[in-house]
Amino acid sequence: MTALDGITPVPEDMVSDICEDSLVQVPSDWVRFVDRDAEAWWLTGRSHDGDSVLMPSAGDVPVMLRRDAERLYGPLLAEGHGLSEVER
């Protein structure tokens, strides 16, 4: 069982569109979030299965729904909003 078992798959055509949109650089209107390990995630402006679709900065992590990203990688905070010592 891998850490990514149980995530809701994002349709391949949507993933392809997201990759194409960010081929040269991440669009400026995508909001950047960070997880508990300070890895970046971008809110793509797309949704699937009733949730926001996020693109991770890590190349070995698939595009996924926000609920799955938060379940696997901890709470996502808008860049500039760090976790307090109590939340870590």
MMTF fields as JSON, N, C-alpha, C and O atoms, coordinates in Angstrom:
{
  "mmtfVersion": "1.0.0",
  "mmtfProducer": "UNKNOWN",
  "numBonds": 351,
  "numAtoms": 352,
  "numGroups": 88,
  "numChains": 1,
  "numModels": 1,
  "chainsPerModel": [1],
  "groupsPerChain": [88],
  "chainIdList": ["A"],
  "bondAtomList": [4, 2, 8, 6, 12, 10, 16, 14, 20, 18, 24, 22, 28, 26, 32, 30, 36, 34, 40, 38, 44, 42, 48, 46, 52, 50, 56, 54, 60, 58, 64, 62, 68, 66, 72, 70, 76, 74, 80, 78, 84, 82, 88, 86, 92, 90, 96, 94, 100, 98, 104, 102, 108, 106, 112, 110, 116, 114, 120, 118, 124, 122, 128, 126, 132, 130, 136, 134, 140, 138, 144, 142, 148, 146, 152, 150, 156, 154, 160, 158, 164, 162, 168, 166, 172, 170, 176, 174, 180, 178, 184, 182, 188, 186, 192, 190, 196, 194, 200, 198, 204, 202, 208, 206, 212, 210, 216, 214, 220, 218, 224, 222, 228, 226, 232, 230, 236, 234, 240, 238, 244, 242, 248, 246, 252, 250, 256, 254, 260, 258, 264, 262, 268, 266, 272, 270, 276, 274, 280, 278, 284, 282, 288, 286, 292, 290, 296, 294, 300, 298, 304, 302, 308, 306, 312, 310, 316, 314, 320, 318, 324, 322, 328, 326, 332, 330, 336, 334, 340, 338, 344, 342, 348, 346],
  "bondOrderList": [1, 1, 1, 1, 1, 1, 1, 1, 1, 1, 1, 1, 1, 1, 1, 1, 1, 1, 1, 1, 1, 1, 1, 1, 1, 1, 1, 1, 1, 1, 1, 1, 1, 1, 1, 1, 1, 1, 1, 1, 1, 1, 1, 1, 1, 1, 1, 1, 1, 1, 1, 1, 1, 1, 1, 1, 1, 1, 1, 1, 1, 1, 1, 1, 1, 1, 1, 1, 1, 1, 1, 1, 1, 1, 1, 1, 1, 1, 1, 1, 1, 1, 1, 1, 1, 1, 1],
  "groupList": [{"groupName": "MET", "atomNameList": ["N", "CA", "C", "O"], "elementList": ["N", "C", "C", "O"], "formalChargeList": [0, 0, 0, 0], "bondAtomList": [1, 0, 2, 1, 3, 2], "bondOrderList": [1, 1, 2], "singleLetterCode": "M", "chemCompType": "L-PEPTIDE LINKING"}, {"groupName": "THR", "atomNameList": ["N", "CA", "C", "O"], "elementList": ["N", "C", "C", "O"], "formalChargeList": [0, 0, 0, 0], "bondAtomList": [1, 0, 2, 1, 3, 2], "bondOrderList": [1, 1, 2], "singleLetterCode": "T", "chemCompType": "L-PEPTIDE LINKING"}, {"groupName": "ALA", "atomNameList": ["N", "CA", "C", "O"], "elementList": ["N", "C", "C", "O"], "formalChargeList": [0, 0, 0, 0], "bondAtomList": [1, 0, 2, 1, 3, 2], "bondOrderList": [1, 1, 2], "singleLetterCode": "A", "chemCompType": "L-PEPTIDE LINKING"}, {"groupName": "LEU", "atomNameList": ["N", "CA", "C", "O"], "elementList": ["N", "C", "C", "O"], "formalChargeList": [0, 0, 0, 0], "bondAtomList": [1, 0, 2, 1, 3, 2], "bondOrderList": [1, 1, 2], "singleLetterCode": "L", "chemCompType": "L-PEPTIDE LINKING"}, {"groupName": "ASP", "atomNameList": ["N", "CA", "C", "O"], "elementList": ["N", "C", "C", "O"], "formalChargeList": [0, 0, 0, 0], "bondAtomList": [1, 0, 2, 1, 3, 2], "bondOrderList": [1, 1, 2], "singleLetterCode": "D", "chemCompType": "L-PEPTIDE LINKING"}, {"groupName": "GLY", "atomNameList": ["N", "CA", "C", "O"], "elementList": ["N", "C", "C", "O"], "formalChargeList": [0, 0, 0, 0], "bondAtomList": [1, 0, 2, 1, 3, 2], "bondOrderList": [1, 1, 2], "singleLetterCode": "G", "chemCompType": "PEPTIDE LINKING"}, {"groupName": "ILE", "atomNameList": ["N", "CA", "C", "O"], "elementList": ["N", "C", "C", "O"], "formalChargeList": [0, 0, 0, 0], "bondAtomList": [1, 0, 2, 1, 3, 2], "bondOrderList": [1, 1, 2], "singleLetterCode": "I", "chemCompType": "L-PEPTIDE LINKING"}, {"groupName": "PRO", "atomNameList": ["N", "CA", "C", "O"], "elementList": ["N", "C", "C", "O"], "formalChargeList": [0, 0, 0, 0], "bondAtomList": [1, 0, 2, 1, 3, 2], "bondOrderList": [1, 1, 2], "singleLetterCode": "P", "chemCompType": "L-PEPTIDE LINKING"}, {"groupName": "VAL", "atomNameList": ["N", "CA", "C", "O"], "elementList": ["N", "C", "C", "O"], "formalChargeList": [0, 0, 0, 0], "bondAtomList": [1, 0, 2, 1, 3, 2], "bondOrderList": [1, 1, 2], "singleLetterCode": "V", "chemCompType": "L-PEPTIDE LINKING"}, {"groupName": "GLU", "atomNameList": ["N", "CA", "C", "O"], "elementList": ["N", "C", "C", "O"], "formalChargeList": [0, 0, 0, 0], "bondAtomList": [1, 0, 2, 1, 3, 2], "bondOrderList": [1, 1, 2], "singleLetterCode": "E", "chemCompType": "L-PEPTIDE LINKING"}, {"groupName": "SER", "atomNameList": ["N", "CA", "C", "O"], "elementList": ["N", "C", "C", "O"], "formalChargeList": [0, 0, 0, 0], "bondAtomList": [1, 0, 2, 1, 3, 2], "bondOrderList": [1, 1, 2], "singleLetterCode": "S", "chemCompType": "L-PEPTIDE LINKING"}, {"groupName": "CYS", "atomNameList": ["N", "CA", "C", "O"], "elementList": ["N", "C", "C", "O"], "formalChargeList": [0, 0, 0, 0], "bondAtomList": [1, 0, 2, 1, 3, 2], "bondOrderList": [1, 1, 2], "singleLetterCode": "C", "chemCompType": "L-PEPTIDE LINKING"}, {"groupName": "GLN", "atomNameList": ["N", "CA", "C", "O"], "elementList": ["N", "C", "C", "O"], "formalChargeList": [0, 0, 0, 0], "bondAtomList": [1, 0, 2, 1, 3, 2], "bondOrderList": [1, 1, 2], "singleLetterCode": "Q", "chemCompType": "L-PEPTIDE LINKING"}, {"groupName": "TRP", "atomNameList": ["N", "CA", "C", "O"], "elementList": ["N", "C", "C", "O"], "formalChargeList": [0, 0, 0, 0], "bondAtomList": [1, 0, 2, 1, 3, 2], "bondOrderList": [1, 1, 2], "singleLetterCode": "W", "chemCompType": "L-PEPTIDE LINKING"}, {"groupName": "ARG", "atomNameList": ["N", "CA", "C", "O"], "elementList": ["N", "C", "C", "O"], "formalChargeList": [0, 0, 0, 0], "bondAtomList": [1, 0, 2, 1, 3, 2], "bondOrderList": [1, 1, 2], "singleLetterCode": "R", "chemCompType": "L-PEPTIDE LINKING"}, {"groupName": "PHE", "atomNameList": ["N", "CA", "C", "O"], "elementList": ["N", "C", "C", "O"], "formalChargeList": [0, 0, 0, 0], "bondAtomList": [1, 0, 2, 1, 3, 2], "bondOrderList": [1, 1, 2], "singleLetterCode": "F", "chemCompType": "L-PEPTIDE LINKING"}, {"groupName": "HIS", "atomNameList": ["N", "CA", "C", "O"], "elementList": ["N", "C", "C", "O"], "formalChargeList": [0, 0, 0, 0], "bondAtomList": [1, 0, 2, 1, 3, 2], "bondOrderList": [1, 1, 2], "singleLetterCode": "H", "chemCompType": "L-PEPTIDE LINKING"}, {"groupName": "TYR", "atomNameList": ["N", "CA", "C", "O"], "elementList": ["N", "C", "C", "O"], "formalChargeList": [0, 0, 0, 0], "bondAtomList": [1, 0, 2, 1, 3, 2], "bondOrderList": [1, 1, 2], "singleLetterCode": "Y", "chemCompType": "L-PEPTIDE LINKING"}],
  "groupTypeList": [0, 1, 2, 3, 4, 5, 6, 1, 7, 8, 7, 9, 4, 0, 8, 10, 4, 6, 11, 9, 4, 10, 3, 8, 12, 8, 7, 10, 4, 13, 8, 14, 15, 8, 4, 14, 4, 2, 9, 2, 13, 13, 3, 1, 5, 14, 10, 16, 4, 5, 4, 10, 8, 3, 0, 7, 10, 2, 5, 4, 8, 7, 8, 0, 3, 14, 14, 4, 2, 9, 14, 3, 17, 5, 7, 3, 3, 2, 9, 5, 16, 5, 3, 10, 9, 8, 9, 14],
  "groupIdList": [1, 2, 3, 4, 5, 6, 7, 8, 9, 10, 11, 12, 13, 14, 15, 16, 17, 18, 19, 20, 21, 22, 23, 24, 25, 26, 27, 28, 29, 30, 31, 32, 33, 34, 35, 36, 37, 38, 39, 40, 41, 42, 43, 44, 45, 46, 47, 48, 49, 50, 51, 52, 53, 54, 55, 56, 57, 58, 59, 60, 61, 62, 63, 64, 65, 66, 67, 68, 69, 70, 71, 72, 73, 74, 75, 76, 77, 78, 79, 80, 81, 82, 83, 84, 85, 86, 87, 88],
  "secStructList": [7, 7, 6, 6, 6, 6, 7, 7, 7, 7, 7, 2, 2, 2, 2, 2, 2, 2, 2, 2, 2, 6, 1, 1, 1, 7, 7, 6, 6, 1, 3, 3, 3, 3, 7, 6, 6, 7, 7, 3, 3, 3, 3, 3, 3, 3, 3, 3, 6, 6, 3, 3, 3, 3, 3, 3, 1, 1, 6, 6, 1, 7, 7, 3, 3, 2, 2, 2, 2, 2, 2, 2, 2, 7, 7, 7, 3, 3, 6, 6, 7, 7, 7, 7, 6, 6, 6, 7],
  "xCoordList": [0.845, 0.0, 0.89, 1.748, 0.687, 1.468, 0.732, -0.454, 1.442, 0.845, -0.253, -1.081, -0.27, -1.248, -2.472, -3.349, -2.551, -3.752, -4.935, -4.813, -6.066, -7.279, -7.55, -8.554, -6.67, -6.971, -7.964, -7.987, -8.778, -9.72, -8.945, -8.348, -8.937, -8.166, -8.764, -9.981, -7.882, -8.279, -8.24, -7.271, -9.278, -9.305, -8.045, -7.54, -7.561, -6.328, -6.391, -5.393, -7.555, -7.64, -7.499, -6.94, -7.999, -7.848, -6.389, -5.854, -5.751, -4.335, -3.513, -2.609, -3.814, -3.101, -3.264, -2.297, -4.479, -4.725, -3.956, -3.404, -3.923, -3.2, -1.706, -1.054, -1.177, 0.25, 0.565, 1.599, -0.321, -0.124, -0.169, 0.637, -1.104, -1.222, 0.032, 0.375, 0.716, 1.871, 3.202, 4.219, 3.19, 4.381, 5.573, 6.68, 5.362, 6.449, 6.616, 7.731, 5.503, 5.512, 4.113, 3.135, 4.034, 2.73, 1.964, 2.5, 0.722, -0.063, -0.143, -0.262, -0.078, -0.033, -1.321, -1.301, -2.43, -3.679, -3.895, -4.921, -2.953, -3.049, -2.539, -1.424, -3.346, -2.971, -2.014, -2.233, -0.956, 0.045, -0.215, -0.431, -0.187, -0.312, 0.944, 1.68, 1.185, 2.275, 1.731, 0.791, 2.342, 1.932, 2.839, 3.667, 2.684, 3.448, 4.952, 5.734, 5.363, 6.789, 7.298, 8.404, 6.504, 6.82, 6.907, 7.542, 6.274, 6.174, 5.02, 3.982, 5.206, 4.193, 3.134, 3.413, 1.918, 0.763, 0.065, -0.079, -0.371, -1.084, -2.532, -2.838, -3.413, -4.838, -5.048, -4.82, -5.479, -5.504, -6.732, -6.769, -7.723, -8.953, -9.918, -10.985, -9.548, -10.412, -10.955, -10.39, -12.066, -12.624, -13.058, -13.347, -13.093, -13.522, -14.111, -13.584, -15.17, -15.806, -16.12, -16.032, -16.49, -16.894, -15.762, -16.004, -14.521, -13.387, -12.419, -12.443, -11.566, -10.557, -9.439, -9.061, -8.92, -7.802, -6.516, -6.429, -5.516, -4.233, -3.108, -3.116, -2.141, -0.931, 0.214, 0.48, 0.898, 2.011, 3.296, 3.455, 4.206, 5.512, 6.392, 7.266, 6.173, 6.975, 6.584, 5.418, 7.566, 7.306, 6.869, 6.31, 7.112, 6.739, 5.389, 5.001, 4.681, 3.355, 2.344, 2.542, 1.256, 0.278, -0.589, -0.719, -1.17, -2.217, -3.314, -3.676, -3.85, -4.873, -5.856, -5.655, -6.911, -7.922, -7.385, -6.55, -7.884, -7.412, -7.631, -6.755, -8.786, -9.058, -8.036, -7.634, -7.616, -6.618, -5.245, -4.517, -4.892, -3.602, -3.526, -2.495, -4.586, -4.571, -4.576, -3.985, -5.226, -5.225, -3.818, -3.385, -3.114, -1.791, -0.643, 0.341, -0.765, 0.365, 0.099, 0.914, -1.02, -1.329, -2.075, -2.354, -2.395, -3.161, -2.384, -1.167, -3.099, -2.494, -2.809, -3.966, -1.785, -1.94, -1.501, -0.511, -2.247, -1.86, -0.463, -0.131, 0.339, 1.729, 1.784, 1.028, 2.693, 2.846, 2.133, 2.29, 1.339, 0.628, 1.199, 0.773, 2.164, 2.836, 2.059, 1.125, 2.454, 1.869, 2.469, 3.668, 1.667, 2.189, 2.881, 2.712, 3.649, 4.329, 3.315, 3.611, 2.139, 1.123, 0.584, 0.294, 0.445, -0.109, 0.886, 0.471, 2.184, 3.193, 3.208, 4.0],
  "yCoordList": [-1.184, 0.0, 1.248, 1.401, 2.122, 3.351, 4.467, 4.348, 5.557, 6.707, 7.353, 8.089, 7.088, 7.741, 6.874, 7.276, 5.699, 4.878, 5.628, 6.304, 5.508, 6.109, 7.537, 8.121, 8.121, 9.476, 9.401, 8.423, 10.432, 10.521, 10.948, 12.024, 10.139, 10.523, 11.746, 11.885, 12.611, 13.774, 13.313, 12.677, 13.622, 13.171, 13.586, 14.699, 12.663, 12.892, 14.126, 14.833, 14.398, 15.579, 16.865, 17.849, 16.862, 18.021, 18.17, 19.278, 17.061, 17.092, 17.622, 18.435, 17.174, 17.634, 19.136, 19.829, 19.641, 21.081, 21.873, 22.934, 21.36, 22.031, 22.068, 23.097, 20.96, 20.903, 21.863, 22.531, 21.926, 22.846, 24.299, 25.122, 24.611, 25.977, 26.411, 27.594, 25.457, 25.791, 25.373, 25.277, 25.132, 24.642, 25.584, 25.141, 26.865, 27.843, 28.353, 28.41, 28.724, 29.158, 29.023, 28.923, 29.021, 28.921, 30.217, 31.304, 30.117, 31.332, 32.223, 31.729, 33.509, 34.463, 34.493, 34.952, 34.021, 34.029, 32.744, 32.606, 31.814, 30.616, 30.949, 31.448, 30.677, 30.944, 29.844, 28.659, 30.264, 29.31, 28.999, 29.894, 27.715, 27.225, 26.435, 26.005, 26.248, 25.387, 24.361, 24.631, 23.165, 22.116, 22.128, 23.025, 21.149, 21.12, 20.991, 21.306, 20.526, 20.39, 21.549, 21.485, 22.598, 23.797, 23.525, 24.286, 22.445, 22.183, 23.009, 23.153, 23.544, 24.412, 23.603, 22.561, 24.118, 23.6, 24.809, 25.835, 24.701, 25.803, 25.428, 24.345, 26.342, 26.22, 26.569, 27.71, 25.603, 25.757, 26.471, 26.806, 26.701, 27.307, 26.289, 26.652, 25.04, 23.972, 23.172, 23.183, 22.477, 21.623, 20.296, 20.198, 19.285, 17.946, 17.272, 17.418, 16.556, 15.804, 16.698, 16.269, 17.952, 18.876, 19.488, 20.034, 19.411, 19.947, 20.633, 20.402, 21.483, 22.203, 21.259, 20.343, 21.51, 20.725, 21.508, 22.689, 20.838, 21.46, 20.812, 19.608, 21.641, 21.15, 21.264, 22.355, 20.151, 20.202, 20.668, 20.556, 21.191, 21.568, 20.345, 20.334, 19.325, 18.101, 17.339, 16.995, 17.081, 16.409, 14.963, 14.414, 14.325, 12.929, 12.764, 11.648, 13.864, 13.844, 14.258, 15.26, 13.492, 13.82, 15.026, 15.401, 15.613, 16.621, 15.93, 14.792, 16.611, 15.961, 16.964, 18.177, 16.429, 17.257, 17.774, 17.141, 18.939, 19.55, 18.643, 18.533, 17.995, 17.129, 16.003, 15.626, 15.468, 14.399, 14.944, 14.315, 16.11, 16.722, 17.01, 16.755, 17.529, 17.838, 16.574, 16.556, 15.53, 14.263, 13.656, 13.105, 13.757, 13.142, 14.024, 13.525, 15.337, 16.236, 17.296, 18.2, 17.195, 18.142, 19.356, 19.463, 20.268, 21.45, 22.297, 22.448, 22.842, 23.737, 25.163, 25.52, 25.958, 27.346, 28.261, 27.997, 29.337, 30.321, 30.812, 31.047, 30.962, 31.374, 32.629, 33.578, 32.612, 33.751, 33.555, 34.358, 32.482, 32.178, 30.893, 29.803, 31.01, 29.841, 29.185, 29.766, 27.958, 27.253, 27.746, 28.015, 27.862, 28.21, 26.983, 25.877, 27.161, 26.043, 24.991, 23.796, 25.416, 24.51, 23.639, 22.462, 24.212, 23.472, 22.506, 21.58, 22.687, 21.815, 20.462, 19.626],
  "zCoordList": [0.0, 0.0, 0.0, 0.869, -0.961, -1.025, -0.321, -0.017, -0.062, 0.622, -0.21, 0.326, -1.512, -2.379, -2.645, -3.41, -2.034, -2.17, -1.593, -0.572, -2.238, -1.71, -2.153, -1.746, -2.987, -3.457, -4.608, -5.356, -4.743, -5.848, -7.086, -7.085, -8.142, -9.328, -10.028, -10.152, -10.472, -11.276, -12.73, -13.144, -13.518, -14.91, -15.687, -15.54, -16.509, -17.263, -18.157, -18.298, -18.768, -19.636, -18.812, -19.296, -17.58, -16.708, -16.278, -16.262, -15.931, -15.559, -16.72, -16.523, -17.916, -19.113, -19.31, -19.626, -19.125, -19.255, -18.192, -18.484, -16.973, -15.887, -16.204, -16.027, -16.664, -17.023, -18.166, -18.157, -19.139, -20.262, -19.784, -20.219, -18.897, -18.37, -17.623, -17.613, -16.997, -16.163, -16.798, -16.111, -18.081, -18.774, -18.651, -18.346, -18.882, -18.812, -17.388, -16.871, -16.756, -15.357, -14.8, -15.54, -13.476, -12.821, -13.089, -12.873, -13.555, -13.79, -12.551, -11.43, -12.757, -11.644, -10.82, -9.678, -11.367, -10.608, -9.8, -9.133, -9.849, -9.025, -7.623, -7.467, -6.616, -5.23, -4.766, -5.017, -4.087, -3.607, -2.132, -1.314, -1.824, -0.458, -0.111, -0.999, 1.174, 1.62, 2.596, 3.344, 2.578, 3.503, 4.731, 4.887, 5.585, 6.843, 6.631, 7.527, 5.441, 5.122, 4.269, 3.731, 4.146, 3.369, 1.871, 1.14, 1.404, -0.032, -0.587, 0.059, -1.776, -2.384, -3.129, -3.721, -3.076, -3.825, -4.427, -3.762, -5.678, -6.317, -6.563, -7.062, -6.203, -6.463, -7.934, -8.337, -8.733, -10.192, -10.749, -11.932, -9.915, -10.411, -11.009, -11.505, -10.961, -11.465, -10.287, -9.193, -10.535, -9.489, -10.1, -11.293, -9.245, -9.643, -8.409, -7.306, -8.59, -7.507, -6.306, -5.156, -6.596, -5.546, -4.74, -3.663, -5.238, -4.49, -5.44, -6.649, -4.875, -5.65, -6.074, -5.344, -7.278, -7.794, -7.563, -7.899, -6.984, -6.664, -7.457, -7.715, -7.835, -8.477, -7.474, -6.967, -7.178, -6.233, -6.9, -8.115, -6.093, -6.625, -6.808, -7.675, -6.007, -6.102, -7.363, -7.559, -8.209, -9.477, -9.364, -10.314, -8.212, -8.044, -7.342, -6.997, -7.131, -6.51, -7.572, -8.258, -7.714, -8.755, -8.399, -7.234, -9.426, -9.24, -8.44, -8.74, -7.418, -6.606, -6.021, -6.086, -5.456, -4.808, -3.481, -2.835, -3.094, -1.852, -0.649, 0.209, -0.575, 0.581, 0.692, 1.793, -0.454, -0.435, -0.054, 0.714, -0.587, -0.252, 1.246, 1.869, 1.824, 3.255, 4.104, 5.184, 3.641, 4.382, 4.391, 5.403, 3.273, 3.153, 3.629, 4.174, 3.424, 3.667, 4.734, 4.924, 5.422, 6.489, 5.973, 4.779, 6.872, 6.47, 5.469, 5.577, 4.506, 3.524, 3.934, 4.154, 4.032, 4.443, 3.316, 2.634, 3.127, 2.114, 2.442, 3.604, 1.426, 1.627, 2.487, 2.281, 3.453, 4.357, 5.674, 6.593, 5.78, 7.014, 7.584, 7.205, 8.498, 9.052, 10.16, 10.714, 10.484, 11.6, 12.908, 12.98, 13.91, 15.223, 15.812, 15.3, 16.869, 17.511, 17.987, 17.954, 18.423, 18.913, 17.776, 17.986, 16.563, 15.433, 14.811, 14.115, 15.037, 14.403, 14.958, 14.524]
}
